[in-house]
Amino acid sequence: MTLNQISVFLENRTGELSAITRLLSENGVDLRALNIAETSDYGIIRFISNDQRKAAAILSAEDYVISVTPVSAVAVPDRPGGLSGLLALMADAGLNVGYMYSVFSESAGKAIMIMRVEDPEKLDALLASHPEYRMDEFC
């Protein structure tokens, strides 16, 4: 399932993450998945929320530098080898993973992974023939 992820670029200093989460919370935006990457000078917060359009508008209005990127949510069987099987299918189909993070939630015995691939539509088509990895909804 293809979703839009918001990335926020900000200085790596105390209180920045708190300010963003407070701003979103005060405006009724609920975070569903979150990943933080950092260097000594800046950080990138990647997230999926219950209302991506609203979150993007709020952050843009407050002059945060954001980007919106299509990512895929995939349900992976929550057992040893579940992720390995998915990645093997993707490799065989020529799909490269740019980055990936997990969501601390599970649905019907499946872990949820968020991944950035070059061709989300190709991944959706591949997963259509492998229902064990398909997600029908997220958020």
Number of C-alpha atoms within 10 A of each C-alpha: 22 20 18 16 23 24 22 20 17 18 15 15 11 8 9 13 16 9 11 18 14 13 16 18 13 10 12 13 18 17 17 15 21 18 15 13 10 13 9 8 9 12 19 19 18 20 20 22 20 15 14 19 12 15 23 21 12 17 17 14 9 11 9 15 13 18 14 16 13 17 22 22 25 27 27 23 20 15 10 8 11 16 17 11 14 18 15 12 15 18 12 9 12 12 18 16 14 9 10 14 16 15 14 11 12 14 12 8 12 18 20 23 19 24 19 19 19 13 15 19 14 15 21 19 11 17 20 14 10 12 11 15 24 17 20 10 10 16 11
